[in-house]
Amino acid sequence: MGHGKLISREVPLHRWTTLGVGGPARFFAQTATVDELCQVLRFAAEQELEPFILGQGSNLVVADDGYPGVVIRLTGQSVQFFEESAAVRVEAEAGLSWDDLVRMTVERDLAGLECLSGIPGTVGAAPIQNIGAYGQEVSETLTAIELLDRNSHQRLQVDREGCGFGYRTSRFKGEWKGRYVILGVALRLRPGGEPRLRYEELARRAREELGDQAPTLSGVRQLVLDTRRKKAMLYDAEDPDSRSAGSFFLNPVVQKGRFEHLSLEAKNEGWGAVPSFQAGEGQVKLSAAWLIERAGFVRGTLRGRAGLSTRHALAITNRGGATAEEIIGLALEIKRAVKARFGICLLAEPELLGFAPPVVAELKSGPTASG
């Protein structure tokens, strides 16, 4: 098969992202098999262009000038279930919708992914940033990842321990960035297992709605979906509040002393208790949304056609016809304001494609806190 049957030119990328901004990809391909993927990777190498693997575009901001390389979208969506002793191994291809996978596991009464319901994106994207929500992370159940080396086109497997998982990160975001394509994952789930309710907001809602009844996997999944919908964190093309790249900033992790200083400041300001979560010995995870609002950015704040969601200060939204420049401009304004007000550096979570290195560096790097 020739490259021409797989590869298109100047394909608008805003159509392939939930945020709906960005210019065209110089080359664009959708591949259903590993052979097709290798063909496109060879084409990129011949043209001396950088390939970019696109999932559902839910954690992505594309520059207005687009991307001068090759964008590749994997379309394989198979999923298989294998019974093992006291567990079920689930193998899923990278192109499958993540929430479809969660739905299928819950329908089969398999515990381990229920609190990750409603997270947009594909299976292949999930391990890259170690997706997590409401007390669960994908790294807890993931056992292996099938990879393709972008240069040698060799297939290999890596286990969970080899991925270097941390809070919203992995080796795929660091030393392995650009080295491999994730082809699929294997997960180990608990048949008939009880749902995990480690997140207080979710546990409280379960108590309010279920009373003395024991929560079920399907019930917890629905609670998570309802909670995400109320926060506009479920994508809906008709809802401007959900036209975003999800949470734009990571919740920062700071030293306990920094947290205590912030708590005293909050008390003096009459802000009440600072939302926080334990994040290892001597460290505390803060709410980025709480910091953003107290740095002066209320929900619904507008900057041209970009704005914060009216329901969640952590989501930067396209209010209709926004440019990537407007989205990034608001993000930079927020980051600088939080740093000036609290001495805490927020780090952008979405992938930034086609932007100048200084812009990416400012949004993606910096110490979590100073002082």
N, C-alpha and C positions, 0 to 999 in steps of 0.2 A: 504494500500500500504506500503510495506517495505521500509526502508531507502535505500536499495541497488538499487532500481529502480530509485531513484532520485540523488544519490550521487556518484560521480566519485572520483578517487584518483590521486594525482600527476599530475594535469592538468597544463600545461605551461601557465603562465599568460601573457607572452609577446604577445601572439596571441590575447589577449583581451584588449590591450591598444593601443592607437594611437602612443605612444612613442616607443613601440616595444621592451622594455627591461624588465627583471625580470625573476625570477625563478618560480617554480611551487607552486600551492596551494596544501596543504596536502589533502584537500577535496574540491570539487567543485560541486555546484548544480544549476540547472535552475528551477525556480518554476513559474507556470502559475496561480496558485490560492493561496488564503490565507491559505487554508488547507495544501497545499504542503509546503508553507513557514513555517507554524507552525511545520510540521514534521521535517524539516531540523533544525529549531531552537531548537527543543527538542533533536535532535541528537547532536548538538553542546554542549548543556548543559550537556548531558549524558557523553560526551567525555571531558568535562571541557575545551572546546576550544572556542576561541573568533570568532563570526561570523563577516564577512565583507560584506556589500552590494555593489555589483559592478554594475555600470551603463554601459556606453559605453567605459569606460576606457580612457576618453579624458582629465581628470584632475587628473591623477594618475601616480605615479612612484612606481614600485615594486622593492624591493631589489633583488640582484642577487641570494640570497639564497631562495627566494620565501617567502611564507607566511605559517606559521605552524598551521593555523586555518582552518576555513570553509568559503569559498567564495560563496556568493549567488547572483545569477543574476535573477532579476524579469523580466518576459517576457510578462505580461499583457499589452495590448496596446489599450484598448477600449477608445473611446472618444465620448461624447454626448454633444449636444447643446440644451439649454432650453431658450426660449424667456421669458423675464421679462419686466417690464415697463422700457422703455428707455435703456435697456441693454440686453445682452445675457450672460447667465451663461454657462460656459464651464467646463465640468468635464472630466478629463483625468487620465488614469491609469499611474502608475509610470514607467512602462517599455517602454512607447511610446517615440520615438525619439523626442527631443525638437523641432528640426527644422521642423519635420513633423507636429507638432502641430501648429507652427507659420504659415507654408504654408497653412494649412487648415483654419485657422482663417482669413488670408488675402484673400483667395479665397472666403470666405463668407462675405467679406467687413466688418470685425470686427476689430476695431482699438484698440491698446493697447500693441501689441507684435511685431509690424513690425520692430522696430529697433533691436530686439533681434534675427533677422534672422541669420542663419549660425552658431550659437553657438553650438558646439558639446555637446553631452551628452543626458541624458534622462530627462523626466518630473520630475521624483522623485528626481533627483539630483539638479534641478533648485533652489528650496527654500533653500537648505542647505547653499549655499554661496551667496544667493540672487543675482543670475546672473544679469548682466547688461552690456549694451553697447550703445554707441551713444546717451546718454541722457535718456535711459529707464532702469528700473529695474523691475524684476518680482514682487517684493513686491507691486508695484503700482496698479496692477490689481488682485493680488491673494486675495481671500476672505476666503478660508478655506483649510486645509490640513487634509486628512484622515491618521491616524497613527495606527500602531500595536505596542503594548508594547512588547519588546523582551522577557521579563521575564514572565509576566502574560498571554500574548497572547490576551489581551483585545484590542478591536478596539475602537478608540475615534477620535474626531475631535477637532482641535484647529483653532481659527480664526487668522487673520493677526496680530492683536495687541498682541496676545500671543506668537508670534514667535521671538520677539526681533530683528527685522531686522535692519541691519546697512550696511555700505559699505562692500560688499562682505562677509557678515557674518550673523549669526542668532544663536538662542539658540541651533540649531542642531550641530553647530560647537563648542559650549561651554558646558553649563551645561547639555544639552540633548544628547551630543555625546555618541553614543552607547546604548542609552535608547530606541529609537523608530526606526521602519522601516516606511518610507513614502510609503503609498500604492497608493495615488493619490492626485490630487489637484483640487480645484475649482477656476475659474477665472471669473471676471466680465468685459466684453468688450463692447465697444461702437459701435453699428451698424451704418454704414455710417459715422463714425467719421473721422476727418481729421488726417493725420499722424503727429507725433510729430517730429519736426526738431529743437531740442534744442541744438544739437551738431554742432558746427560751421563748422567742416570739411564736415559733411553731408549736412548741409544747403547750403554751398558754392557750392558743387557739384550739388545739386538740381537746384540752380540758373543757373549754367553754362549749364546744360543739358536740362532744361525745359524752361528757359527763363521766360515768363510771365504766363506760364501754371501752374495751381495749381497741386501740387504733389499728386499722388494717393498712396494708401497703397501698391499696387503691385509695383509701381515705386520706392518707398522708400525701399521696401524689396530688389529689384534688385540692387539698389545703395549700400545697406549694403553688400549684397553678393559679389558684384564686388570689394568693398573696402576691405573686408576680404580676398578675393582671391588674390588681389595684395600684401597683407601683409603676404601671406601664412598662413592665419588663417582659411582657409577652408581645411579640411582634404582631401588629395589626396594621395593614396598609391604610386603613381608614382612620387610624388614630395617630395624629401628629406627635403625641407624647411618646409613642413607641418607635418613631422613625429616628432611631439612634444607633449607636454602636454598643449599646448596653452600658454598663458602668464604665465611665471614661477614666476614672482614677482608681488605683488600688487603695485599699485601706492601709494606712501607714503603720508600721511597727516601730515603736520607740522604746527607749530605756525607761525603767520604772520611775527613775528620778524625774525624767521629762514629763511623764504622765502626772506625777504628783504636783509638779509646778503648774501644769495646765489645769488640774483640778482646783487648785487654789485660785487661779485666775478666774475660772468659771464660777466659783462660789462668790468671788468679789463682784463679778458682773451680773450675778443673779440668774445664771444660766442653768443652775441645777447640776446634777451629776453628769459627768462626761461618759458617754457610751464607750465601753471598753470590753476587751476580751483577752484572756491570758494567751500569750504567744511564746511560751517557753520561759525558762528561768530568767528572771530579771527583765523581761520584755512584755510589752502591752500593745495590743492591736487596737487602733482607734478607728472611729467612723469618719471616713473621708467626707461623707455628706454633711455630717455635723460640723466639721471644720469649714467646709465651703459656705454653709449658710451663715455661720458666725463671722466669716470674713466679708460678709456683705452681699452674698449672692443668693437671694431668696429663690424659691421655686418659681419658675415662669420668667425669670430674668431674660431679657432679650438683648441681642446685639445684632441689629439688622435682621436677617432671616434665620439666624441661629439663636438658640435659647436653651435654657435649662427646662427640663420637663416640669410641668405644673404639679407633678405628683412625686418627683424624686430628684433631689438636687445633684445626684451623681450622674445623671444621664444628660448629655448634650444632644439636643435634637435639631433636626432640620424642619423648620416651621413652614417650609414650602419654598422651593427654589433656592435654597441656600447654596453657597459655594463652599468648597473645602477651606478656602482662605478664611471665611467667616467662622467656620467650625473651629479651626485651629487657633484663630485669633482669640476666641472666647476661652478656649482651653488654656492658652498661655496667660491670659489675664487672670484666670482663676488660680493657676499655679503660683504666679508671682504674688498675688494678694495673700494667699494662705501662707506663703513663705515669709512675707513681710509682717503679717499679723501674729503668727505663731512660731515662726522659725522652723516650720515643718515642711519638708519637700514632698509634694505629691508626685507620684509617678504614673504616667499615662499607661493604661492597659491595652488599648487597641493597637493593632498592627498599623504602622504608618507607611504607606506605599507611594513612592514617587516624590517624596518631599526632600528638600535640601538637608544634608547632614546636620547643619547647626540647629535646625528646627527639631529634628528627631532627637538630637542629643539633649536639647533643653527639656523636652517633654518626657524623655525616657530615662534620664539619669539624674544623679544628684543624691546627696546623703538624705536619709529619711528625716533626720532632725539635726538641728544645731543646738549647741549649748548643753 
